[in-house]
Amino acid sequence: MHTFANAALVIIDVQQGFLDPRWGRRNHPQAEQNIAALLAAWRKAGRPLFHVQHGSRSDKGAFHPGTPGHAFKPEAQPLPGEIVIPKDVNSAFIGTDLEARLRAGGIETVVLCGLTTDHCVSTTARMAGNLGFQTFLVEDACATHERTGPDGTWFSAEQMHATAVASLHGEFATVTSTAAMLGE
């Protein structure tokens, strides 16, 4: 595993709500396996890690607290004592104590993974970069869904993922892979 001093793994919104078919087709079916590999490596090394959990404000939201969609997927299930950062907007920094926890721990580097690339992962990566954290995005440990634009143009999940990753790389984050991050 890369030897970034005190790098924190931030796992974003790996929740059951993304199994809802209304999201459409998704890319990177192996993303959860890659997230599990990163999580196992961080746990083994005793490095800091944070689980981010989205809670829909609306009781009709896919991630409303108390519903099955709010629960973590098995691959990213927090262990007792691991930190869970609850949020209700796209950024893991807005309305949470994530930044304060990172700063209190002397953490200057964050490694991001999770769901979805173009929403909460991207927003969190942009803020992490703007807040001065050295930010790494593990792109094959992220995934997103197909979308239709306001003019009716359809964009595949692969297109959505690729453009989100391209807009982050070099500006807000360094994009890497699970294998590279784990030093395989």
ABEGO torsion letter per residue (X at the ends): XBABBGBBBBBBGBBAAAABAAAEBBBGAAAAAAAAAAAAAAAAAGBBBBBBBBBBABAABAABBGBAAABBBAAABBBBGBBBBBBABABAABGBAAAAAAAAAGBABBBBBEOBAABAAAAAAAAAAAAGBBBBBBAAABBBBBBBBAAGBBBBAAAAAAAAAAAABGAABBBBBAAAAAGX
